[in-house]
Amino acid sequence: MKVKVRHRLTFFLLRPFFRLFIRLKFNYQAIPFDRQKSLKGPYLVLSNHTQESDPFFVSLSFKGPIYYVASDMIFSIRLWSTFIKFLVSPIPKTKYRSDLATIRDIKKMVKSGGSIGLFPEGNASFSGELMPISPAVSKLIKTLKIPVIFFHIKGGYTTKPRWAKSIRKGAMQGRVAKVWMPEAYQDLTVEAIQEIVVATLTVNEAKFIHDKQFTGKDFAEDIESTFFICPNCKEMLTLTSLKNQVSCRHCDLLLTVNAKSEFLTTQDVHYFDNKIAWYHDQYHVLENRLNDIASDTVIFTDSDEKILVVERASRKTLLGHGVITLMKCGLLIIYADHQELWEIADIMPAVQQKNKLILHHKTQDKTLYFINHAKRNALKYVLAIEILQKEAFIDGV
């Protein structure tokens, strides 16, 4: 793996087009990295993750190609995958497990002079707050021993919240926040590096958008893909969105969502005016609920799931349609002609894009991909499985 002429040429030729397109579509301002000429590469670019277009936002601040570590799911989209690999050669990463092949590819690219782009959260934010970052990122920094460039994307989450169907056009900005040379971190522990990475990548989105104006439409549409617990009555899976409003089928909650994804109401109900507070409350309500149920109680269930099996960086194969049911004792997957029960401890869950569910079985080394065209929430499975695994660990101590 090496930096190829076509990558440099592609970056040079397409850069003006993408700069204009992204400026017009997102009102994004890319601040050039002014130390690029004096800073000897290759380097590792770390950025907060706000939406799917983030790699384009980051790249516009740099003059040469950056090789991004990307979910291996993009390598299974047939002709589109071939096109992506030819133009920019992203490095495949399985987002729900450690991947030695990815580390090997990163080292090869760095050795050949290529700079690496990485979104340490591994997942675009659901609430606008920085998502958890794996210590593996800090270990990678220690291993590579190259300059680390911290990049901030501001306004990205507000412009396109993860649940959103449409863009809220207002203001976005991307710029280098810090350059960290190897001599500054080489003697630090992995834990110390981790703290600095988290602190440096944390962006105050609210402060940036405070005096900015955003416009658009359907601000509440599909909000159920992120929020599945009513903030007022605490019932699960009772929220419904339509255009700029979200309501609850179980209580009197009726919220209006504005262009900045702030929640407003004229009713005497309990609600949160921002996404981060609601997201945290949702987690705690779910955690308390799961602590008090029997092992065979159905937590969540969804039917008419399109189920595919995934092979790393290659293809997805349809297994059929079926039903998934999550209980405290495990996850039941029912096909037309058979069923299988996965133990909670064996499952590594993730959400792809807005609402596609990925479940990886650790001992079987098997990955399933679930698609549902109904407004079902994939995140609820991820959060519930994480809570159940944490609870099992605590019980076992």
C-alpha positions in Angstrom: 0.0 0.0 0.0 1.5 3.3 -1.0 0.6 6.9 -2.0 -0.3 6.7 -5.7 -0.2 9.4 -8.4 -3.9 8.9 -9.1 -4.8 9.8 -5.5 -2.8 13.1 -5.7 -4.3 13.8 -9.1 -7.8 13.0 -7.9 -7.4 15.2 -4.9 -6.1 18.1 -7.1 -8.7 17.9 -9.7 -11.8 17.3 -7.5 -10.9 19.7 -4.7 -12.3 22.9 -6.4 -15.5 21.1 -7.3 -16.0 19.7 -3.7 -15.1 23.1 -2.2 -17.8 24.8 -4.2 -20.4 22.0 -3.7 -19.9 21.8 0.0 -19.9 25.6 0.4 -23.2 25.8 -1.4 -24.9 22.8 0.2 -23.6 23.2 3.8 -22.3 26.8 4.0 -19.1 25.2 5.2 -15.9 27.3 5.7 -12.7 25.3 5.5 -9.8 27.1 7.3 -6.5 26.2 5.5 -3.9 24.4 7.6 -1.2 27.1 7.6 1.6 24.9 9.0 1.4 22.3 6.3 4.4 23.5 4.4 6.7 23.5 7.4 5.3 20.4 9.1 7.1 17.2 7.9 4.6 14.4 7.2 3.2 11.9 7.3 0.8 12.8 10.1 -2.3 11.5 11.8 -5.4 13.7 11.5 -8.0 13.1 14.3 -11.4 14.8 14.1 -14.7 14.9 15.9 -17.4 13.1 14.0 -20.6 15.0 13.2 -22.0 13.4 10.0 -21.3 11.2 7.0 -19.7 14.1 5.0 -17.0 14.8 7.6 -14.1 13.3 5.5 -14.8 15.9 2.8 -15.0 18.7 5.3 -11.6 17.8 6.8 -9.8 17.2 3.5 -10.6 20.8 2.3 -8.2 22.2 4.9 -5.3 20.2 3.6 -3.3 20.3 0.3 -2.6 16.6 -0.2 -4.6 13.4 0.0 -5.5 11.9 3.4 -6.2 8.2 3.7 -9.2 7.8 5.9 -10.0 4.8 8.1 -13.5 3.9 7.1 -16.2 1.4 8.0 -15.8 -1.7 5.9 -19.5 -1.5 5.1 -18.7 1.0 2.3 -16.7 -1.8 0.6 -19.8 -3.9 0.1 -21.8 -1.5 -2.1 -20.8 -3.1 -5.4 -19.9 -0.6 -8.1 -19.7 2.3 -5.7 -17.2 0.5 -3.6 -14.9 -0.1 -6.6 -15.1 3.5 -7.5 -14.2 4.6 -3.9 -11.3 2.2 -3.7 -9.9 3.4 -7.0 -10.1 7.1 -6.3 -9.1 7.4 -2.6 -8.2 3.9 -1.2 -9.8 4.2 2.2 -8.5 1.8 4.9 -11.2 -0.6 5.9 -12.1 -0.9 9.6 -14.7 -3.1 11.2 -16.3 -0.7 13.7 -17.4 -3.1 16.3 -14.1 -5.1 17.0 -10.4 -4.8 17.1 -8.9 -5.2 13.6 -5.3 -6.1 13.3 -5.5 -5.9 9.5 -6.5 -2.2 9.8 -3.4 -1.5 12.0 -1.2 -3.2 9.5 -2.6 -1.2 6.6 -2.2 2.1 8.5 1.4 1.3 9.2 2.1 0.5 5.6 0.5 3.7 4.4 2.5 5.8 6.9 5.7 4.0 6.0 5.1 5.0 2.3 4.5 8.6 3.3 0.7 8.8 3.4 -1.1 10.7 6.1 -4.0 9.0 7.9 -7.4 10.5 8.7 -9.3 9.0 11.6 -12.6 9.8 13.5 -11.8 8.3 16.9 -15.4 8.1 18.0 -16.0 5.6 15.2 -19.6 6.8 15.0 -21.2 10.1 14.2 -22.7 11.6 17.3 -26.3 10.9 18.2 -26.7 13.9 20.4 -24.0 16.4 19.4 -21.8 15.4 22.3 -18.5 13.6 21.7 -19.1 9.8 21.6 -17.0 7.4 23.6 -13.4 6.9 22.2 -11.6 3.6 22.4 -8.2 3.5 24.1 -7.0 1.8 20.9 -6.7 5.3 19.4 -4.2 6.3 22.0 -2.3 3.1 21.5 -2.1 3.8 17.8 -0.7 7.2 18.5 2.1 5.7 20.6 2.8 3.1 17.9 2.9 5.4 14.9 5.1 8.1 16.5 4.2 10.8 14.0 2.7 14.3 14.4 -1.0 14.2 15.5 -3.2 16.9 14.1 -6.5 17.6 16.0 -9.3 18.9 13.8 -12.5 20.6 14.9 -15.8 20.5 12.9 -18.2 23.0 14.3 -21.8 23.3 13.3 -21.8 19.9 11.6 -24.2 18.2 14.0 -26.7 21.1 13.9 -26.5 21.3 10.1 -27.4 17.6 9.8 -28.4 15.8 13.0 -28.0 12.1 12.8 -31.8 11.5 12.8 -32.5 14.2 10.2 -33.9 13.7 6.7 -32.9 17.1 5.5 -30.1 19.7 6.0 -30.5 22.8 8.1 -28.4 25.4 6.3 -26.7 27.8 8.6 -23.0 27.9 9.4 -20.2 25.3 9.6 -16.5 25.6 10.1 -13.5 23.2 10.1 -10.0 24.0 11.2 -7.0 22.5 12.9 -7.2 23.0 16.6 -3.8 21.6 17.7 -0.7 20.0 16.4 0.9 17.5 18.7 4.5 16.5 18.0 5.8 13.0 19.0 8.3 14.5 21.5 5.4 16.0 23.4 3.6 12.6 23.9 6.2 9.9 23.6 6.7 9.6 27.4 3.0 9.8 28.3 1.0 6.7 29.3 -1.8 5.5 27.1 -4.2 6.7 29.8 -2.7 10.2 29.8 -2.9 10.3 26.0 -6.5 9.2 26.1 -7.5 12.1 28.4 -5.8 14.6 26.1 -7.4 13.2 23.0 -10.9 13.3 24.5 -10.4 16.8 25.9 -8.9 18.2 22.6 -11.6 16.7 20.4 -14.4 18.1 22.5 -16.2 20.8 20.6 -18.6 23.4 22.1 -21.3 23.2 19.4 -23.8 25.3 21.3 -21.3 28.2 21.6 -20.5 28.1 17.9 -24.1 28.2 16.7 -25.4 30.6 19.4 -25.4 33.7 17.1 -25.9 31.8 13.9 -29.2 31.5 11.9 -30.3 28.1 10.5 -33.0 27.4 7.9 -34.6 24.3 6.5 -37.7 22.2 7.0 -39.0 19.0 8.7 -36.8 19.6 11.7 -38.4 16.8 13.8 -38.8 14.2 11.0 -37.4 10.7 12.0 -36.3 11.9 15.4 -37.5 8.4 16.6 -34.3 6.9 15.2 -32.4 8.6 18.1 -34.9 9.2 20.8 -37.2 6.3 21.8 -38.2 7.2 25.4 -40.6 10.0 26.1 -39.1 12.6 28.4 -42.5 13.3 30.0 -44.1 9.9 30.7 -40.9 7.8 30.3 -42.7 5.2 28.1 -40.6 3.5 25.4 -41.3 3.5 21.6 -44.3 5.9 21.9 -42.8 8.9 20.1 -44.0 10.0 16.7 -42.5 12.7 14.4 -44.1 14.8 11.7 -42.5 17.7 10.0 -41.5 20.1 12.9 -43.3 18.3 15.7 -42.7 15.3 17.9 -45.5 13.8 20.0 -46.1 10.9 22.4 -48.9 8.4 21.8 -49.1 7.7 25.6 -49.2 11.2 27.1 -49.8 14.8 26.2 -46.3 15.6 25.1 -46.1 17.8 22.0 -42.8 19.4 21.2 -41.8 21.7 18.4 -38.3 21.3 17.0 -36.6 24.4 15.5 -33.8 24.8 13.0 -31.1 24.4 15.7 -32.8 21.2 17.0 -33.9 22.8 20.2 -37.1 21.6 21.7 -40.0 23.9 22.6 -43.4 23.5 24.0 -46.4 25.5 25.3 -47.6 22.6 27.5 -47.1 21.8 31.2 -45.0 18.7 30.5 -41.5 17.5 31.4 -39.1 17.9 28.5 -35.5 18.8 27.7 -34.7 21.8 25.6 -31.5 20.2 24.2 -30.4 16.9 22.7 -27.6 16.0 25.1 -29.7 16.2 28.3 -32.5 14.2 26.7 -30.0 11.6 25.4 -28.5 11.1 28.9 -31.9 10.9 30.5 -33.0 8.3 28.0 -29.9 6.1 28.8 -30.5 6.3 32.5 -34.2 5.5 32.2 -33.4 2.5 30.1 -30.7 1.4 32.5 -33.1 1.5 35.5 -35.8 -0.3 33.5 -33.5 -3.2 32.6 -32.3 -3.6 36.2 -35.8 -4.6 37.3 -37.0 -7.1 34.7 -36.9 -10.9 34.5 -34.4 -12.7 32.2 -37.1 -13.8 29.7 -39.0 -10.5 29.6 -39.1 -9.1 26.0 -37.3 -5.8 26.0 -37.6 -4.9 22.3 -38.8 -6.8 19.3 -39.1 -5.9 15.6 -40.5 -7.8 12.7 -40.0 -7.8 8.9 -36.3 -7.3 9.3 -34.2 -7.8 6.2 -31.3 -9.8 7.4 -27.9 -10.0 5.6 -24.6 -11.6 6.5 -21.5 -9.5 6.0 -18.1 -10.5 4.9 -15.3 -8.1 5.7 -14.7 -5.4 3.1 -16.4 -7.5 0.4 -20.1 -8.1 0.2 -23.4 -8.6 2.0 -25.5 -11.7 1.3 -29.2 -11.8 2.0 -30.2 -14.5 4.5 -33.9 -13.7 4.4 -36.5 -11.8 6.4 -37.3 -12.3 10.1 -37.9 -11.1 13.6 -35.4 -10.0 16.2 -36.3 -10.0 19.9 -34.1 -8.8 22.7 -34.4 -10.3 26.2 -32.2 -10.1 29.2 -31.2 -13.7 28.6 -30.2 -13.1 24.9 -31.1 -12.0 21.4 -33.5 -14.2 19.5 -33.4 -14.1 15.7 -36.3 -15.9 14.0 -36.1 -16.7 10.3 -38.8 -18.4 8.1 -37.3 -21.9 8.7 -35.1 -21.7 11.8 -34.0 -19.5 14.7 -30.9 -18.8 16.7 -30.3 -17.4 20.2 -27.3 -15.2 20.8 -26.0 -14.7 24.4 -25.7 -11.1 25.4 -22.0 -11.4 26.2 -21.3 -12.6 22.7 -22.8 -9.6 20.9 -21.0 -6.5 19.6 -23.7 -4.0 18.4 -23.4 -0.9 16.2 -25.6 1.4 14.2 -24.7 2.1 10.5 -25.8 5.4 9.0 -29.1 6.5 10.6 -31.0 3.4 11.4 -29.3 0.2 10.2 -28.4 -2.3 12.9 -25.2 -4.3 12.9 -24.7 -7.3 15.3 -21.5 -9.2 15.5 -21.2 -12.5 17.2 -17.7 -12.7 18.8 -17.3 -16.4 19.2 -18.9 -17.3 15.8 -17.1 -14.4 14.1 -20.3 -13.7 12.3 -21.8 -10.3 11.4 -25.4 -9.7 10.6 -26.8 -6.5 9.1 -30.5 -5.6 9.7 -32.5 -3.2 7.6 -36.1 -2.2 8.3 -38.1 0.3 6.3 -40.5 1.0 9.1 -39.6 3.7 11.6 -38.0 1.3 14.0 -35.1 2.4 16.2 -31.8 0.6 15.9 -30.0 2.5 18.6 -32.2 1.0 21.3 -30.7 -2.4 20.7 -27.1 -1.0 21.0 -27.8 0.9 24.2 -29.7 -2.0 25.8 -27.0 -4.6 25.0 -24.3 -2.3 26.3 -26.2 -1.8 29.6 -26.9 -5.6 29.9 -23.2 -6.4 29.4 -22.2 -3.8 32.0 -24.8 -5.2 34.4 -23.5 -8.7 33.9 -19.9 -7.6 34.5 -20.9 -5.8 37.8 -22.9 -8.9 38.9 -19.8 -11.1 38.3 -17.4 -9.0 40.3 
